């Protein structure tokens, strides 16, 4: 296990380095393609050549691309000093640079947005895993019944309907129609747990509906395949109760592809649930990425891209380690 973990951690580092090289290359390719000057993008329209020259020296835009990349990586690992020769600004690790628009550290901006996206992703993930797997199992066990058809129709609707549509329908039904929920702006968990929970329920349900539908369909299909395997018939022939057969044998085999899906889905959501955050006006990583792209704020785009890549590769590392727990036949080599 230790050797496998060390080898996978090296793969994580290598993946992040490749992503950083690609994003950093785009960072320099975009200004050249569009004919814009990164120093001018940082300074704004009201500036002069003297100020631009100072910004190029301070931000390192006057150095070769390879040296700038090494400084960028050094800043993430150990921090970085931005020095013009007259004044110096220290950016502590992890330093992803400064926003072109607000001139604030990119890491501080991401730290401010991470709790929002994390709250949305974790809560929705709990709901969609429980609801999706449970309904998929029930649908498989009640194959070709009214329950099975109802679940699959609901799953098909969840897969087909875009998130912004369900984001509009859910408040109309659950808030204004039935009066079960309230609409409120996001409140941090540390400030008011009750208000935080009240503000998150509707986005959780909306986002979880989309993923739960997919998980229900995959769970049903995989469960039906597993129930036809020889070892399931053997378990039943030994006299095991149906509950034991389903829980200890069929369900564990069914969970393996779902764990893979969950790692990709959850890791991607941690990088920013763009449509859900936009629909409910949440200031998370997704809306920050959209705003940065619209404004051409390249350091923020780079920072969020690297952070999203980190979430995805770490989620997949955890998933690979869980394989051996879920299915004893899997060996980590």
C-alpha positions as CSV (number, residue, x, y, z in Angstrom):
1,X,0.0,0.0,0.0
2,X,2.8,2.4,0.9
3,X,4.7,1.8,-2.3
4,X,1.5,2.2,-4.3
5,X,0.7,5.5,-2.5
6,X,4.2,6.9,-3.1
7,X,4.0,6.0,-6.8
8,X,0.6,7.6,-7.2
9,X,1.7,10.7,-5.4
10,X,4.5,11.0,-7.9
11,X,1.9,10.7,-10.7
12,X,-0.1,13.4,-9.0
13,X,2.9,15.8,-9.0
14,X,3.7,14.9,-12.6
15,X,0.1,15.6,-13.7
16,X,0.0,18.9,-11.9
17,X,3.3,19.9,-13.5
18,X,1.9,19.1,-17.0
19,X,-1.3,21.1,-16.3
20,X,0.8,24.0,-15.0
21,X,3.0,24.0,-18.1
22,X,0.0,24.0,-20.4
23,X,-1.9,26.7,-18.5
24,X,1.3,28.8,-18.2
25,X,1.9,28.4,-21.9
26,X,-1.6,29.6,-22.6
27,X,-1.0,32.5,-20.3
28,X,1.7,33.7,-22.7
29,X,0.1,32.5,-25.9
30,X,-3.2,34.4,-25.3
31,X,-1.6,37.9,-25.1
32,X,0.5,37.3,-28.2
33,X,-2.4,36.0,-30.2
34,X,-4.7,38.9,-29.1
35,X,-1.9,41.4,-29.4
36,X,-2.3,42.6,-25.8
37,X,0.3,43.4,-23.2
38,X,0.1,41.6,-19.8
39,X,1.6,44.6,-18.1
40,X,-1.2,46.8,-19.7
41,X,-3.8,44.3,-18.6
42,X,-2.5,44.5,-15.1
43,X,-2.2,48.3,-15.0
44,X,-5.4,49.2,-16.7
45,X,-6.1,51.8,-19.4
46,X,-4.9,54.9,-17.4
47,X,-1.2,54.4,-17.4
48,X,2.1,55.4,-19.0
49,X,5.2,53.8,-20.4
50,X,7.2,54.4,-17.2
51,X,4.5,52.6,-15.1
52,X,4.3,49.8,-17.6
53,X,8.1,49.3,-17.5
54,X,8.0,49.1,-13.7
55,X,5.2,46.5,-13.9
56,X,7.1,44.4,-16.4
57,X,10.1,44.4,-14.0
58,X,8.0,43.8,-10.9
59,X,5.9,41.0,-12.3
60,X,8.7,39.4,-14.2
61,X,7.2,39.9,-17.7
62,X,10.6,41.1,-19.0
63,X,12.2,37.7,-18.3
64,X,12.4,34.7,-20.6
65,X,9.3,32.4,-20.5
66,X,11.3,29.5,-19.0
67,X,12.5,31.7,-16.1
68,X,9.0,33.1,-15.5
69,X,7.6,29.6,-15.3
70,X,10.3,28.6,-12.7
71,X,9.4,31.7,-10.7
72,X,5.7,30.8,-10.9
73,X,6.4,27.2,-9.6
74,X,8.7,28.6,-6.9
75,X,6.0,31.0,-5.8
76,X,3.5,28.2,-5.4
77,X,6.0,26.1,-3.3
78,X,7.9,28.7,-1.4
79,X,6.5,32.1,-2.1
80,X,7.8,34.9,-4.3
81,X,9.1,38.4,-4.0
82,X,8.0,41.0,-6.6
83,X,10.8,43.6,-6.7
84,X,11.1,46.7,-8.9
85,X,14.3,47.8,-7.4
86,X,12.5,50.6,-5.6
87,X,9.9,48.6,-3.7
88,X,9.3,44.9,-3.0
89,X,6.1,42.9,-2.4
90,X,6.3,39.5,-0.8
91,X,3.6,37.0,-1.8
92,X,3.6,34.0,0.6
93,X,3.2,30.5,-0.5
94,X,1.2,29.2,-2.2
95,X,1.5,32.3,-4.4
96,X,-0.4,32.1,-7.7
97,X,0.3,35.8,-8.5
98,X,-2.0,38.8,-8.4
99,X,-5.3,39.4,-10.1
100,X,-5.0,41.8,-13.1
101,X,-8.3,43.4,-12.1
102,X,-8.3,43.7,-8.3
103,X,-4.6,43.4,-7.7
104,X,-5.3,41.0,-4.8
105,X,-3.5,37.7,-4.4
106,X,-5.1,34.9,-6.4
107,X,-4.8,32.5,-3.5
108,X,-6.7,34.9,-1.2
109,X,-9.5,35.2,-3.8
110,X,-9.7,31.4,-4.1
111,X,-9.7,30.9,-0.3
112,X,-12.7,33.2,-0.1
113,X,-14.6,31.2,-2.7
114,X,-13.6,27.6,-1.7
115,X,-16.0,27.3,1.3
116,X,-19.0,28.2,-1.0
117,X,-18.1,25.6,-3.6
118,X,-17.1,23.0,-1.0
119,X,-20.4,23.4,0.8
120,X,-22.3,23.0,-2.4
121,X,-20.4,20.0,-3.6
122,X,-20.3,18.0,-0.4
123,X,-24.0,18.4,0.5
124,X,-25.1,17.6,-3.1
125,X,-22.8,14.6,-3.2
126,X,-24.2,13.1,-0.1
127,X,-27.8,13.5,-1.4
128,X,-27.1,12.2,-4.9
129,X,-25.1,9.2,-3.8
130,X,-27.7,8.0,-1.3
131,X,-30.7,8.8,-3.5
132,X,-29.1,7.6,-6.8
133,X,-27.8,4.3,-5.4
134,X,-30.9,3.5,-3.3
135,X,-33.3,4.2,-6.2
136,X,-31.1,2.2,-8.6
137,X,-31.0,-0.8,-6.4
138,X,-34.8,-0.7,-5.8
139,X,-35.4,-0.3,-9.5
140,X,-33.2,-3.3,-10.2
141,X,-34.9,-5.5,-7.6
142,X,-38.4,-4.4,-8.8
143,X,-37.5,-4.9,-12.5
144,X,-40.4,-4.4,-15.0
145,X,-42.8,-3.1,-12.3
146,X,-44.4,0.2,-11.9
147,X,-41.8,1.2,-9.4
148,X,-39.0,0.5,-11.9
149,X,-40.7,2.4,-14.7
150,X,-41.4,5.4,-12.5
151,X,-37.8,5.5,-11.3
152,X,-36.4,5.3,-14.8
153,X,-38.7,8.0,-16.1
154,X,-37.6,10.3,-13.3
155,X,-33.9,9.4,-14.0
156,X,-34.4,10.1,-17.7
157,X,-35.9,13.5,-16.9
158,X,-33.0,14.2,-14.5
159,X,-30.4,13.3,-17.2
160,X,-32.2,15.3,-19.9
161,X,-33.1,18.5,-18.1
162,X,-30.3,21.1,-17.9
163,X,-29.3,22.4,-14.5
164,X,-30.5,26.0,-15.2
165,X,-34.0,24.7,-16.0
166,X,-34.3,22.6,-12.8
167,X,-32.8,25.6,-11.0
168,X,-35.8,27.6,-12.1
169,X,-38.4,24.9,-11.7
170,X,-37.3,23.8,-8.2
171,X,-38.0,27.2,-6.5
172,X,-41.3,27.5,-8.3
173,X,-42.4,24.1,-7.0
174,X,-40.7,23.7,-3.6
175,X,-40.7,27.4,-2.5
176,X,-43.6,29.2,-4.1
177,X,-45.8,26.2,-4.9
178,X,-45.6,23.9,-1.9
179,X,-43.9,26.3,0.6
180,X,-41.5,23.6,1.8
181,X,-38.3,25.7,1.5
182,X,-37.2,29.3,1.6
183,X,-35.0,31.2,-0.8
184,X,-32.1,32.9,0.9
185,X,-28.6,34.1,0.1
186,X,-25.5,32.1,1.0
187,X,-24.4,32.5,4.6
188,X,-21.1,31.0,5.9
189,X,-21.4,28.0,8.1
190,X,-19.2,29.6,10.8
191,X,-21.5,32.7,11.0
192,X,-24.9,31.1,11.2
193,X,-25.2,27.3,10.8
194,X,-29.0,27.5,10.6
195,X,-29.0,30.2,7.9
196,X,-26.2,28.3,6.0
197,X,-28.3,25.1,5.9
198,X,-31.4,27.0,4.9
199,X,-29.5,28.7,2.0
200,X,-28.0,25.4,0.8
201,X,-31.0,23.0,0.7
202,X,-32.4,24.2,-2.6
203,X,-29.1,24.2,-4.5
204,X,-28.3,20.8,-3.1
205,X,-31.5,19.3,-4.2
206,X,-31.2,21.0,-7.7
207,X,-27.7,19.8,-8.3
208,X,-28.2,16.4,-6.7
209,X,-31.2,15.7,-9.0
210,X,-29.0,15.8,-12.1
211,X,-26.3,13.4,-10.7
212,X,-28.7,11.1,-8.8
213,X,-30.5,10.4,-12.0
214,X,-27.3,9.3,-13.7
215,X,-26.2,7.2,-10.7
216,X,-29.7,5.5,-10.5
217,X,-29.4,4.4,-14.2
218,X,-25.9,3.1,-13.8
219,X,-26.7,1.4,-10.5
220,X,-29.7,-0.3,-12.0
221,X,-27.8,-1.6,-15.1
222,X,-24.8,-2.8,-13.0
223,X,-27.0,-4.4,-10.4
224,X,-29.0,-6.3,-13.0
225,X,-25.8,-7.6,-14.5
226,X,-24.3,-8.6,-11.2
227,X,-27.5,-10.4,-10.1
228,X,-27.0,-12.7,-13.1
229,X,-23.5,-13.8,-12.1
230,X,-22.7,-17.3,-11.0
231,X,-21.5,-16.3,-7.5
232,X,-24.9,-14.7,-6.8
233,X,-26.7,-17.9,-7.7
234,X,-24.2,-19.8,-5.5
235,X,-24.8,-17.5,-2.6
236,X,-28.5,-18.1,-2.9
237,X,-28.0,-21.8,-3.2
238,X,-26.1,-21.9,0.1
239,X,-29.2,-20.6,1.8
240,X,-28.2,-17.0,2.4
241,X,-31.0,-14.6,2.9
242,X,-31.8,-12.2,0.0
243,X,-30.8,-9.2,2.2
244,X,-27.3,-10.7,2.7
245,X,-27.0,-11.6,-0.9
246,X,-27.8,-8.1,-2.0
247,X,-25.9,-6.2,0.6
248,X,-22.7,-8.2,0.9
249,X,-22.3,-9.6,-2.6
250,X,-24.3,-7.8,-5.2
251,X,-24.1,-4.3,-3.9
252,X,-20.3,-4.3,-3.3
253,X,-19.6,-5.3,-6.9
254,X,-22.1,-2.7,-8.1
255,X,-20.3,0.1,-6.2
256,X,-17.0,-0.3,-8.1
257,X,-17.9,1.7,-11.3
258,X,-19.9,4.1,-9.2
259,X,-16.8,5.0,-7.1
260,X,-14.9,5.8,-10.3
261,X,-17.8,8.1,-11.4
262,X,-18.0,9.7,-8.0
263,X,-14.3,10.5,-8.0
264,X,-14.5,12.3,-11.3
265,X,-17.8,14.0,-10.6
266,X,-16.9,15.2,-7.1
267,X,-13.4,16.3,-8.1
268,X,-14.9,18.3,-11.0
269,X,-17.5,19.9,-8.8
270,X,-14.8,21.1,-6.3
271,X,-13.3,23.0,-9.2
272,X,-16.5,24.9,-9.5
273,X,-20.1,24.1,-10.1
274,X,-20.5,26.9,-12.7
275,X,-24.2,26.6,-13.7
276,X,-25.5,25.9,-10.2
277,X,-23.5,28.8,-8.7
278,X,-24.6,31.1,-11.4
279,X,-28.3,30.0,-11.1
280,X,-28.4,30.6,-7.4
281,X,-26.0,33.6,-7.4
282,X,-23.4,31.8,-5.2
283,X,-19.9,33.4,-5.2
284,X,-17.9,30.2,-5.6
285,X,-15.0,29.1,-7.7
286,X,-17.2,28.5,-10.7
287,X,-18.5,32.1,-10.9
288,X,-15.0,33.4,-10.1
289,X,-13.7,31.4,-13.2
290,X,-16.5,32.8,-15.4
291,X,-15.8,36.3,-14.2
292,X,-12.1,35.9,-14.8
293,X,-12.6,34.5,-18.3
294,X,-14.9,37.4,-19.2
295,X,-12.4,40.0,-17.8
296,X,-9.3,38.3,-19.2
297,X,-7.9,37.9,-15.7
298,X,-5.3,35.3,-16.6
299,X,-3.7,34.8,-13.2
300,X,-7.1,34.0,-11.7
301,X,-7.8,31.6,-14.6
302,X,-4.5,29.8,-14.1
303,X,-5.0,29.5,-10.3
304,X,-8.5,28.1,-10.5
305,X,-7.4,25.7,-13.3
306,X,-4.6,24.3,-11.2
307,X,-6.8,24.1,-8.1
308,X,-9.4,22.2,-10.1
309,X,-6.8,19.8,-11.5
310,X,-5.5,19.2,-7.9
311,X,-9.1,18.3,-6.8
312,X,-9.6,15.9,-9.6
313,X,-6.3,14.0,-9.3
314,X,-6.6,13.8,-5.5
315,X,-10.2,12.6,-5.8
316,X,-9.0,9.9,-8.2
317,X,-6.2,8.9,-5.9
318,X,-8.6,8.4,-3.0
319,X,-11.0,6.4,-5.3
320,X,-8.2,4.0,-6.4
321,X,-7.3,3.4,-2.7
322,X,-11.0,2.7,-2.0
323,X,-11.2,0.0,-4.6
324,X,-9.4,-2.5,-2.3
325,X,-11.8,-1.8,0.5
326,X,-14.9,-2.2,-1.7
327,X,-13.8,-5.2,-3.7
328,X,-11.3,-7.6,-2.0
329,X,-10.4,-9.0,-5.5
330,X,-8.7,-5.7,-6.4
331,X,-5.1,-5.4,-5.5
332,X,-3.1,-2.2,-5.4
333,X,0.1,-2.8,-7.5
